[in-house]
Amino acid sequence: MIQRLAILWVLLGDSVFTAEFTQVDREWWAFQQVRQAAVPDAGDDWAINEIDHFVARKLAAQELSPAPAADRRTLIRRACFDLIGLPPAPEEIAKFLDDDSPDAYEKLVDRLLDSPRYGERQATLWLDLVRYADSDGYKSDHYRPEAWRYRDYVIRSFNTDKPYDLFVREQLAGDEIDPGNRDALIATMFLRHWIYEYNQRDVETQW
């Protein structure tokens, strides 16, 4: 961790550590305490939960009406593509359509969240964000034989419902905060998912 702070000091200068916060800085929305928002009155029976009330208010302000409720076949297709990235199997469709209980949709979502495919689907979003690849992706494009370990770490993190703050901290400094944890060590591969040029002539842009 000390080495990383030293690198930041060299690259950014000491101003980043000595800058004073102004009142405008302190009033930035992301630094404010979370408060319970007052739920507006939707004015009709369309709203089912509190979020729907906010949506209904925005729709009314623009003189728009909400779309009609989706049929059950559409619901299961949406849920499957959103959560596991795959179309529903015929037997899963039949099971959902035959379930007349009020919590049929909730049970469907629970089954999808319990599927190993859930972690695989959600991991693609994070892996795209960090520019994950199995090769260097530049010039000779060398293969990275151990890159899959980071991919599998991300998948496991989603499937085990790892807290987001821990997920991020492990990737930034897992080797420092939990040296004996193999997963935390693998997580720091996040710091190396970038184009790598072996003959580095421009150190400033490379590092």
N, C-alpha and C positions, 0 to 999 in steps of 0.2 A: 504493500500500500504506500509506504514512504517513497519508493522508487517512482510510482505512478504520479504522486503529488509533485515530485521533483521534476518529472518530465513536463507536467502541466505548467509548472513555474517557468521553465525554460521557454516553452512554446508560447505562453500567453503573457508572460511578464508578471511582476509582483502586483500589478494593479488589480488583478482579479481577486487577490486575497486581501487587499487593503481598502477596497472601495467601500464607501459608506452608503447605507441604504437611506433613501429619502422617504418622505411621507407618501409620495406617489407610488413608490415601490411597494410600500407596506399595504397600500390599498388595492393592489392588484387582485383581481377576483379569485385567482387560484390560491391565494394565501388567506382567504377569509374563512371563518368558521362555518361549517355546514349547518344550515338551518332548515327546519321543516317548512316547505312552501305551502301556502294556502291553496287548497284544491278548488278550482272554479266550478261553478254549477254548469253542467253540460246542457241542461235545459231539455233533454229528451232521454229516452230509454236506451239509446245506442251505447253509451259508455258503460263498460263492465267493471273496469278498475280505475284507479286514480289517474294513471297516465292517459287513459282514454278521454278523461275530462279536459285535459290540456289540449289534446289533439282536436277534440270537438270544438273547443273555443277558437282555435286557429282556423278551422274549416269554416265556422260560422262567420268569422271576420272577413273571409274571402268569398263568402256566399257560395260555399261548396258543400256538398253532401257526402257523407261517408259511403264507401263502396259496400255493397251487400255482403253478408256473411258468406264465406266460402263453403262449398259442400265438403263432405268428409273425405272424399277421394283427393280433392285438392289440398286439404289440410295435411293429410299424411304425406303427400308428395313434397309439400313445402318443408315439413318438419324433417323429413329424411335428407333432402338435399342440403338444407341449412346445417344440420347437426352432424351427419356422417358423410355427406357428399355423394351419396348413392341413391338410386331410386328404390322405393320400397319393394320388398319381395312379395310375390302373390299371396303367400301365406300370412305375411304381416298385414297386408291390406285386408284380407278376409277377417283376420282376428280383430282389427280395429273396427271394421264395419259391423261386425256381429256384437260388439260390446256396446250395450245400451246404457251403461252406467254413467252418471253425471261426470265422473272423473276419467272417462275413457281417454281423452286427449292428454291429460296429465300423466296417466300410466304409460301411454305411448312415448311421451317425451322422456320419462324416466328410463324406459327400456333403451332408447337411443343414447342417452347419456351414459348408460352402463356398457355400451358396446365399445370394444377396442377401436372400432372405426371412428368413434367420436374424436379421440385424441389425434388420429391421423389427419382427419379433416381440419380440425382447428389448428393443428401444427403448421399446415401449409400457409396459413395467414401470417404467422409469426416468421416462418422461414423465408417467406417472400420479403418481409420487412427487413430482415437482417442480411438479405442477399445470399442466402445459403446456396452452396453449390458443391458438387463432388470433385470439382477441379478448380485450378487457379483462375480460369476464365480470362487469360490474357496471353497473347503471343503463343508460346509453346503449349499453354493450357495443360500444365502437368496435373495428373490425377492426385487427389488427396485421399489416401487409403483409409484414414481414420476419421474422415468427416462425418460418416454415418453415426458415430457415437453421439455427436451433438444433436443430430436429427432425432435419434431415439430418445435422448434426454428430454427434448421438447415434447415429444409424443407422450412420454411417461408423465411429465408434469401436468399435462392437460387431463390425462386419464385418472390421475390420482388427486385431481382438484387441488393442486399446490397453490397456496396463497400467492397472489400476484407480486406482492412486495418481496417475498422470498425468492420468487422466480427471477426477478430483476437483479436482486442483490447477489445471487449466486453467479449470474452471468458477468457481473462487473468485478466481483472480488471473491468468488467462491473459495479460491485457494487460500485466502487470508482469513475469512470468517469461519470456515469449517474445514481445516486442512485434512482431516481424516476421512472426509466424506467424498467418495469417488464421484458421485453425481455432481457435487459442487465443483470439483476439479474439472470434470468434463464440460460443465456449463461455461467455464471461462473461454472455451473455444469461440464463443460469441465475439471475442475481441479480435479474432483472426479471420473473420469472414470478409475478406476484401481482396481486391486484385493484388497479386504479389509479383513484383518484378525482381528477378534474381540479380540482374546486373544493375544495381541501384545507383543512378547518377544524380538523381534529384531527391535528396534525403528529405527536404522540407515538405514536398508534396506526398512522399511515400509514408511519412510518419507524423 
